[in-house]
Amino acid sequence: MQNILLVGSSGHAKVIIDIVEKQGRYRIAGLIDAFRTVGEATLGYPVLGGESDLTRLTAEHDLHGVIVAIGDNSVRANVAARVAEVCPQLPFVSAVHPSASIGKGASIGAGTVVMAGAIINADCRVGRFCIVNTKASLDHDCLMDDFSSLAPGVTTGGNCRIGSHAAVSIGAVLRHGITVGEHSVVGAGSIVLKAVEAFSVSYGNPAKKIRDRQRGDKYL
Ligand SMILES: CC(=O)SCCNC(=O)CCNC(=O)[C@H](O)C(C)(C)COP(=O)(O)OP(=O)(O)OC[C@H]1O[C@@H](n2cnc3c(N)ncnc32)[C@H](O)[C@@H]1OP(=O)(O)O
């Protein structure tokens, strides 16, 4: 089995550890988290250092890949950029829970994680570094641009597009054909019947724009 590292050690990382173990494709050598002491552990896996240690750790552990295990879309993007800069030869790999259903013709980009019970239906294209969280359902022909995310229990109709860095929060429902603009946030439990403006926060039933947002504003 090939060795990988996870960058991050929070609750989101715990879920990814569980997926990687269940997939049985990679062995986790350890975790990267500059804010914790080396040797501390999450679910039995030790923190090995920070991002600046990646080059040394790649050689020491014969690493085949890395997953950025960070839930916030902008933070994940920033960390992925730093990892690529420090260690350009280290590939980003994906993790897909064995109970996820991946439809015919669907594709999943490098660095993306797909949680238990998720459904990615036929001909969907899920980009790089996305999150399709627990029991989220993405129907046929949807596109998820890089660094976008679906929280647990999100349901979309077919032909939706989730823009880059956009976050669809827990339990939201998107009618078919909806576009969610880049860097926007759709709030928990929303029913989305119209396109969502880029760089906005929207919620409610039906979802309405509440305010503008800047790249990187917190939403979790
Ligand atoms: C595995 C995991 O855990 S993945 C993460 C799962 N979690 C999520 O997906 C949650 C993401 N966050 C949200 O959905 C948040 O509600 C946000 C980001 C959309 C809005 O957050 P904030 O702007 O901080 O709103 P805040 O909590 O301050 O609430 C302000 C008001 O808006 C209301 N409000 C906030 N979100 C919503 C919503 N989704 N629907 C309806 N009303 C809402 C609040 O009830 C509050 O109303 P009040 O002033 O009458 O009390």
The ligand as an ORCA input file, in Angstrom:
! r2SCAN-3c Opt
* xyz 0 1
  C     -19.735     17.897      8.737
  C     -20.069     19.352      8.939
  O     -20.368     19.784     10.012
  S     -20.026     20.379      7.562
  C     -20.632     21.980      8.084
  C     -22.120     22.023      8.291
  N     -22.552     23.376      8.628
  C     -23.087     24.209      7.713
  O     -23.228     23.849      6.566
  C     -23.509     25.576      8.217
  C     -22.960     26.725      7.371
  N     -23.398     28.006      7.912
  C     -24.603     28.581      7.643
  O     -25.420     28.022      6.940
  C     -24.863     29.941      8.293
  O     -26.229     29.972      8.677
  C     -24.562     31.126      7.334
  C     -23.051     31.116      7.034
  C     -25.323     31.021      6.037
  C     -24.973     32.434      7.975
  O     -24.264     32.612      9.145
  P     -24.251     34.058      9.876
  O     -24.184     35.137      8.880
  O     -23.189     33.945     10.921
  O     -25.662     34.164     10.513
  P     -26.024     34.210     12.061
  O     -25.853     32.834     12.653
  O     -25.314     35.367     12.696
  O     -27.566     34.520     11.995
  C     -28.083     35.813     11.668
  C     -29.574     35.691     11.484
  O     -29.834     34.996     10.272
  C     -30.582     33.798     10.519
  N     -30.033     32.752      9.696
  C     -28.725     32.385      9.574
  N     -28.598     31.355      8.718
  C     -29.837     31.070      8.272
  C     -30.349     30.091      7.385
  N     -29.547     29.227      6.779
  N     -31.688     30.076      7.145
  C     -32.514     30.968      7.770
  N     -32.079     31.914      8.642
  C     -30.753     31.960      8.885
  C     -30.367     33.497     11.997
  O     -31.434     32.727     12.519
  C     -30.270     34.870     12.585
  O     -31.577     35.392     12.721
  P     -31.948     36.348     13.976
  O     -31.089     37.572     13.805
  O     -33.396     36.584     13.782
  O     -31.588     35.557     15.200
*
